[in-house]
């Protein structure tokens, strides 16, 4: 049966879209949803270990967000925001070609030159779609090192910042998990933003293990579903990896607790027909929506997601559409903070 996207929307006041992170990571609020009983508790994130026990394995996504936002000047003097999306193959270390989003995009043109911070240059090469272009960068140095010096956190568009705000907001630190390791994401795996070292200490004291997988989050993860039929939506490809150590720990778990939708998609992509995780590196377009039968994830920690997004569809598949939308209504009434810098939900 075809599903209507309008069945996965809800009303959210703009005042509840978190513009800044909670001052203390693990002091965020945490809604605990008991999906079988349709019961809700209102707790704080540092109480997460109270809901886990010996034999549980918490699975985190250790991808690291690159400072993928740059501000460039056109020859006419206008400012262009450049958001790196995907490196294209074949680029030299000091002259790289990337697929990017340009804002504003309406006056972009092939061949247009851009001036970047630190004396770097760029040239717009060709249009990929309405807002996507390929851009060739010449930095005169290692590109990753250039980004570390000059790039800003690639915040989603609903978090409002102006050029120069980076000196006033700790986004480079806070739009990053404390366990981030492998460079590659252009958007944060936001359910992990709440964790602190003391969270992991408390989990270990309860006999809970932690396993790390990697999925490099692309911008497409957070885009609304626009297909008229939900089933026709196609996820953008994202690369992932599970090593042998993580696979062994997950396979031995009493329960698997996924931290976020990205860890969930890795686990479900790498599970075979017998419910076993295989060490693997590859790419996934897995789109999880209601009707999907979960193979490995037993519990899910996740933030509150945008209406009509693939992420809302995933959590609706996990807990049921009506259950999730009712929980979201209660979250609005209780003034939870929404989206990337917002509060979280633990689905049991």
N, C-alpha and C positions, 0 to 999 in steps of 0.2 A: 504494500500500500504506500502510495506517495505521500510524503509529509509536507505540510505547509510551513514555510519559514516564519510566518506571522505567529505561529504557535510557540515560538521561542524568543519572544520579546517581553520586555517589562519596562515599567516607568522608573526612571532614576533622576532625581534632582541633580543638577550640575554641582551643587555644593557638596555632594557626597563622593565626587571623583577626587581621589587623593592627589594633591599637587606636590606634596613633600612626604618623605618617609617618616614613619614613627621615630621620634627622637632616640628611642632605644629599640633595637631590632626585635628582641624577643618580648617586648611589651605590647605588641600588636594584639588586637582582639582576635579571638578564634571562636567561630561558631562550630559547635560539634553537632553533626547531623547523624542521628541513629536512623538509618534508612529503613530498616524493617519495622521499627516501631513508629516511624514518622515523628520522632521526638527530637527537640532541639535544646541544647545547653549553650549558655553564653559564658565563655571562659577567656583566658589570655594564652598567648602562644607558649609562654614558658611552662605551661601546664601540660603540654603535649606528652611528655613521658608518662604521665598518669594513665594514658590510654593505650600504652604499649606494654609488652611483657617479654620475658625471656623467650627466645626463639623467633621473635619477629625480626625481619630485616627491612630496614629503611633504605629505599633506593633513591639516590640523588643524582641530578644531572650536573656534572662538573665542568660543563662548557663555560668558557670565559668570554664575557662581552668585550669586543674590541671597541675602542673609541672611534666609532664609525661616522660621527657627524662632523662635517667641516663647513665653514662659512667662506665662500669665495666671492671675489669681485669681478663683475663683467667689465669689459673695456669701456662701457658707457658709465660705469661707476655704481651700477645697481648691485645689490647683495643677492647671492643665490645660496640657499641651503642645500648641501650635498649629503645625502645619506647613502653610505656604501651598503650594497646588498650582497654581491657575489663577485669574487675575483674570477676573471676569465682566464683560461689556460694560455700559456705561451708568453706571458709578460715577463720582461726582465726585472731583476730586483729593484732597479731604480726608475723603471718606466712601466707602470702597471696599468692594465685596462680592467675596469670594474663595471658591472651593472649597478646603476645607482638610481635613486629617486632625486629629482630636482624640484625645489620649491622656491619661487613659482616656476612652473614648467611651461606656461603658455607661450613665453617668448624665447624659449630655448631653441637653438638651431644647430644643425651639424656644422662643424668647423669653428664654432664659437670658442674663443679663448677665455680662460678663467685664471685669475691670480689668487693664490692660496697663501695662508700664513707661512712664515719662515722662508719666503722667497721661492716657493714651489709654484709650478704651473700645471695647467690641465687643459685639455681640448675635448669638447663634446664631439663624439664621433657619429653616433646614429641613434635614432629613436627605436626603442623596443616596444613600448606601449604608450598609453596616454601620458603617464608621468615618469616612466622608466626610460633611461638612456644608457648608452655605453659612454664612458669617459676614460680617456687615457691620462694618467698622472705622471709627471716628471718631477721627482723630489730631489734628485742629486744624492740620495742616500738610501739606506735600507728603508723600505716603505713602512714596515711595522714600527721601526724606531721613530720614523716621522710622525706616525699616528699617535704614538705615546706622548710625543712632545706637543702636538698641535690639535689632535682630535678631541671631541667632546663625547659624552655619553649619548648613545642613540635613543633618547627617550621617545616614547610614543607621542603622537600629536596631541593627545588629550592632556598631556602634562605640558603646561605653558612655560616656555623659557624664551628669552630674547638673546641675541648675540651678546656675548660678554657676561651673561649670567653665571657662567661656569665658575667664575671667581668667587661667587657668593653662595653657591649651592654645592654640597659635597656629592654630586651625582656620580662622578667617576668612581667613588668609593661605595656609595649606597646602592647604585644600580648594578650591583655585583654581589654574588654570594661570597661568604667568607671562605668557601672551599673551592672556588673557581680555579681551574688548572689549565685547561686546553683552550687556547685562543681560537675563536671561530664564530661566535654568535653576534648577531646584530640586533638582538633583543634579549632581554634577561629571562631566564627561567624563574619567574617571579615568586613562585611558592617557596623557593629556597632562600629568599631575601630575609626571612624572619629568623634564620638559624644563627646561633652564636656558639662559641666554644663551650660555654656552660651548658647549652642544650645537649651537645654531644656527650659531655661528661655525665649528665643526668641519664641519658639514654644508655650509655655503657654500664652505668651502675645498676641498671635494671636488666642487664643481659641482652639488650637490643643491639644488633649488629648494623653496620652501615656499609652499603655497597655503592660504588660510584659507577655510573654509565655516562656516556657522552652523546649528546645530540646538539649539533650546532644549530641554534634557533635562527630561522630566517624570518624576514618581515612578514611573509605570507601567513605565518601561524596566527597572527593577530588580526588579519583582514576579515571583514564581514563576508559571510556567505552570500553571493549574489545570484546564484543559479535559481531559476524559478522552481525547480524540483531539487530538494536537498540532496537527493541521491546523485545528482549530476555535478555536484561540486567536486573540483579536483584540487587537492592539496599541492602546494609547491614542494618539490623534493628537498629533503634535508638529510645530511649525512649523520651517521651515528656509529657508535662502537661499544661493544661489550667485551671485556677481556676475560680470560679463563678464570681468574680469581673471583671476579664479580659474579660470573655465571655459576660457579660452584657454590658461593654463599647464597645466592638467590634460590637455586635448586634445593638447597637444604633448609630453606626457611619454613617455619611454622605458618607464618603469614607474611605476605609481601605488602609493604606500605609504600606506595609511590608518592614521591614528592613532586607534584606538579603534573600537568598534562604532557610535558615533553618526556619525562621519565616513563610515564604511562605508555606513550606511543613507542618508545624504544622497547620496553618489555613486551608489549603485545606484538611488535614487529619481529622480535627475535625468538618468540616461543614457537616450538614445533607442535605437531598434531598431538603429541603425547603430553603436552604441558611442560616441556623441558626447555630451559633457556640454552641457546647455543652461543659460544663465543663467536662473535662475528663483527665485521666492519662492512658497512654498506650504506645504502640510502633508502629512505622510506617516503612514501606518499600516503601512508595509512590514514584514512579518514574514519574516525569513530563517531557514530551517531546512533540514536535510539534504534534498537534491534540488534546491535552488535553484542556478541557473546564474549565476555572477557575470559581470557585463558589463564592469566597469571596474577593480576592485580586484585588484592583482597580489600585494601583500604586506600584512600586517596586524600592527600592534603593538597589544597588548591586555593588560589585567590578567587575573588568574585570577578566574573568575566562580562564582556560586552554583550549586549543583546545581538541575536542573530549571528553569533560568531561560531567558528568550528569548536572553540573551547567550551562554550556553553552547551553545544550539542554533545561533546564528549562527557561532561559531567552529568548531563541528562541521561545519557546512555548508561552511566554507572549507577545512578540513584533513582532514575525515573523522572520524566519531564514535570509532572505535577508536583512531585516532592521537591524538586529543585526550585521551581518557580515559587512555590509556597515559602521555601526557605529564603529566597531572595526578597520576597515581599516583607518577611519579618526582618531581614537585614536592613532594608530601607527604613522600616518603622523604628528600628533600634539605632539608626544612624551609624551603621558600619561604614567604613571607608572602602571605596571600590577601586578595582583595577590594579595596575602594577605596583604602586606604592601603598596599596590599601591593606585591609585586614584579610584574614584567611578563613577557610572552612575545612574541617576535618570530617570526612565522610566515612562512617564506620559500617 
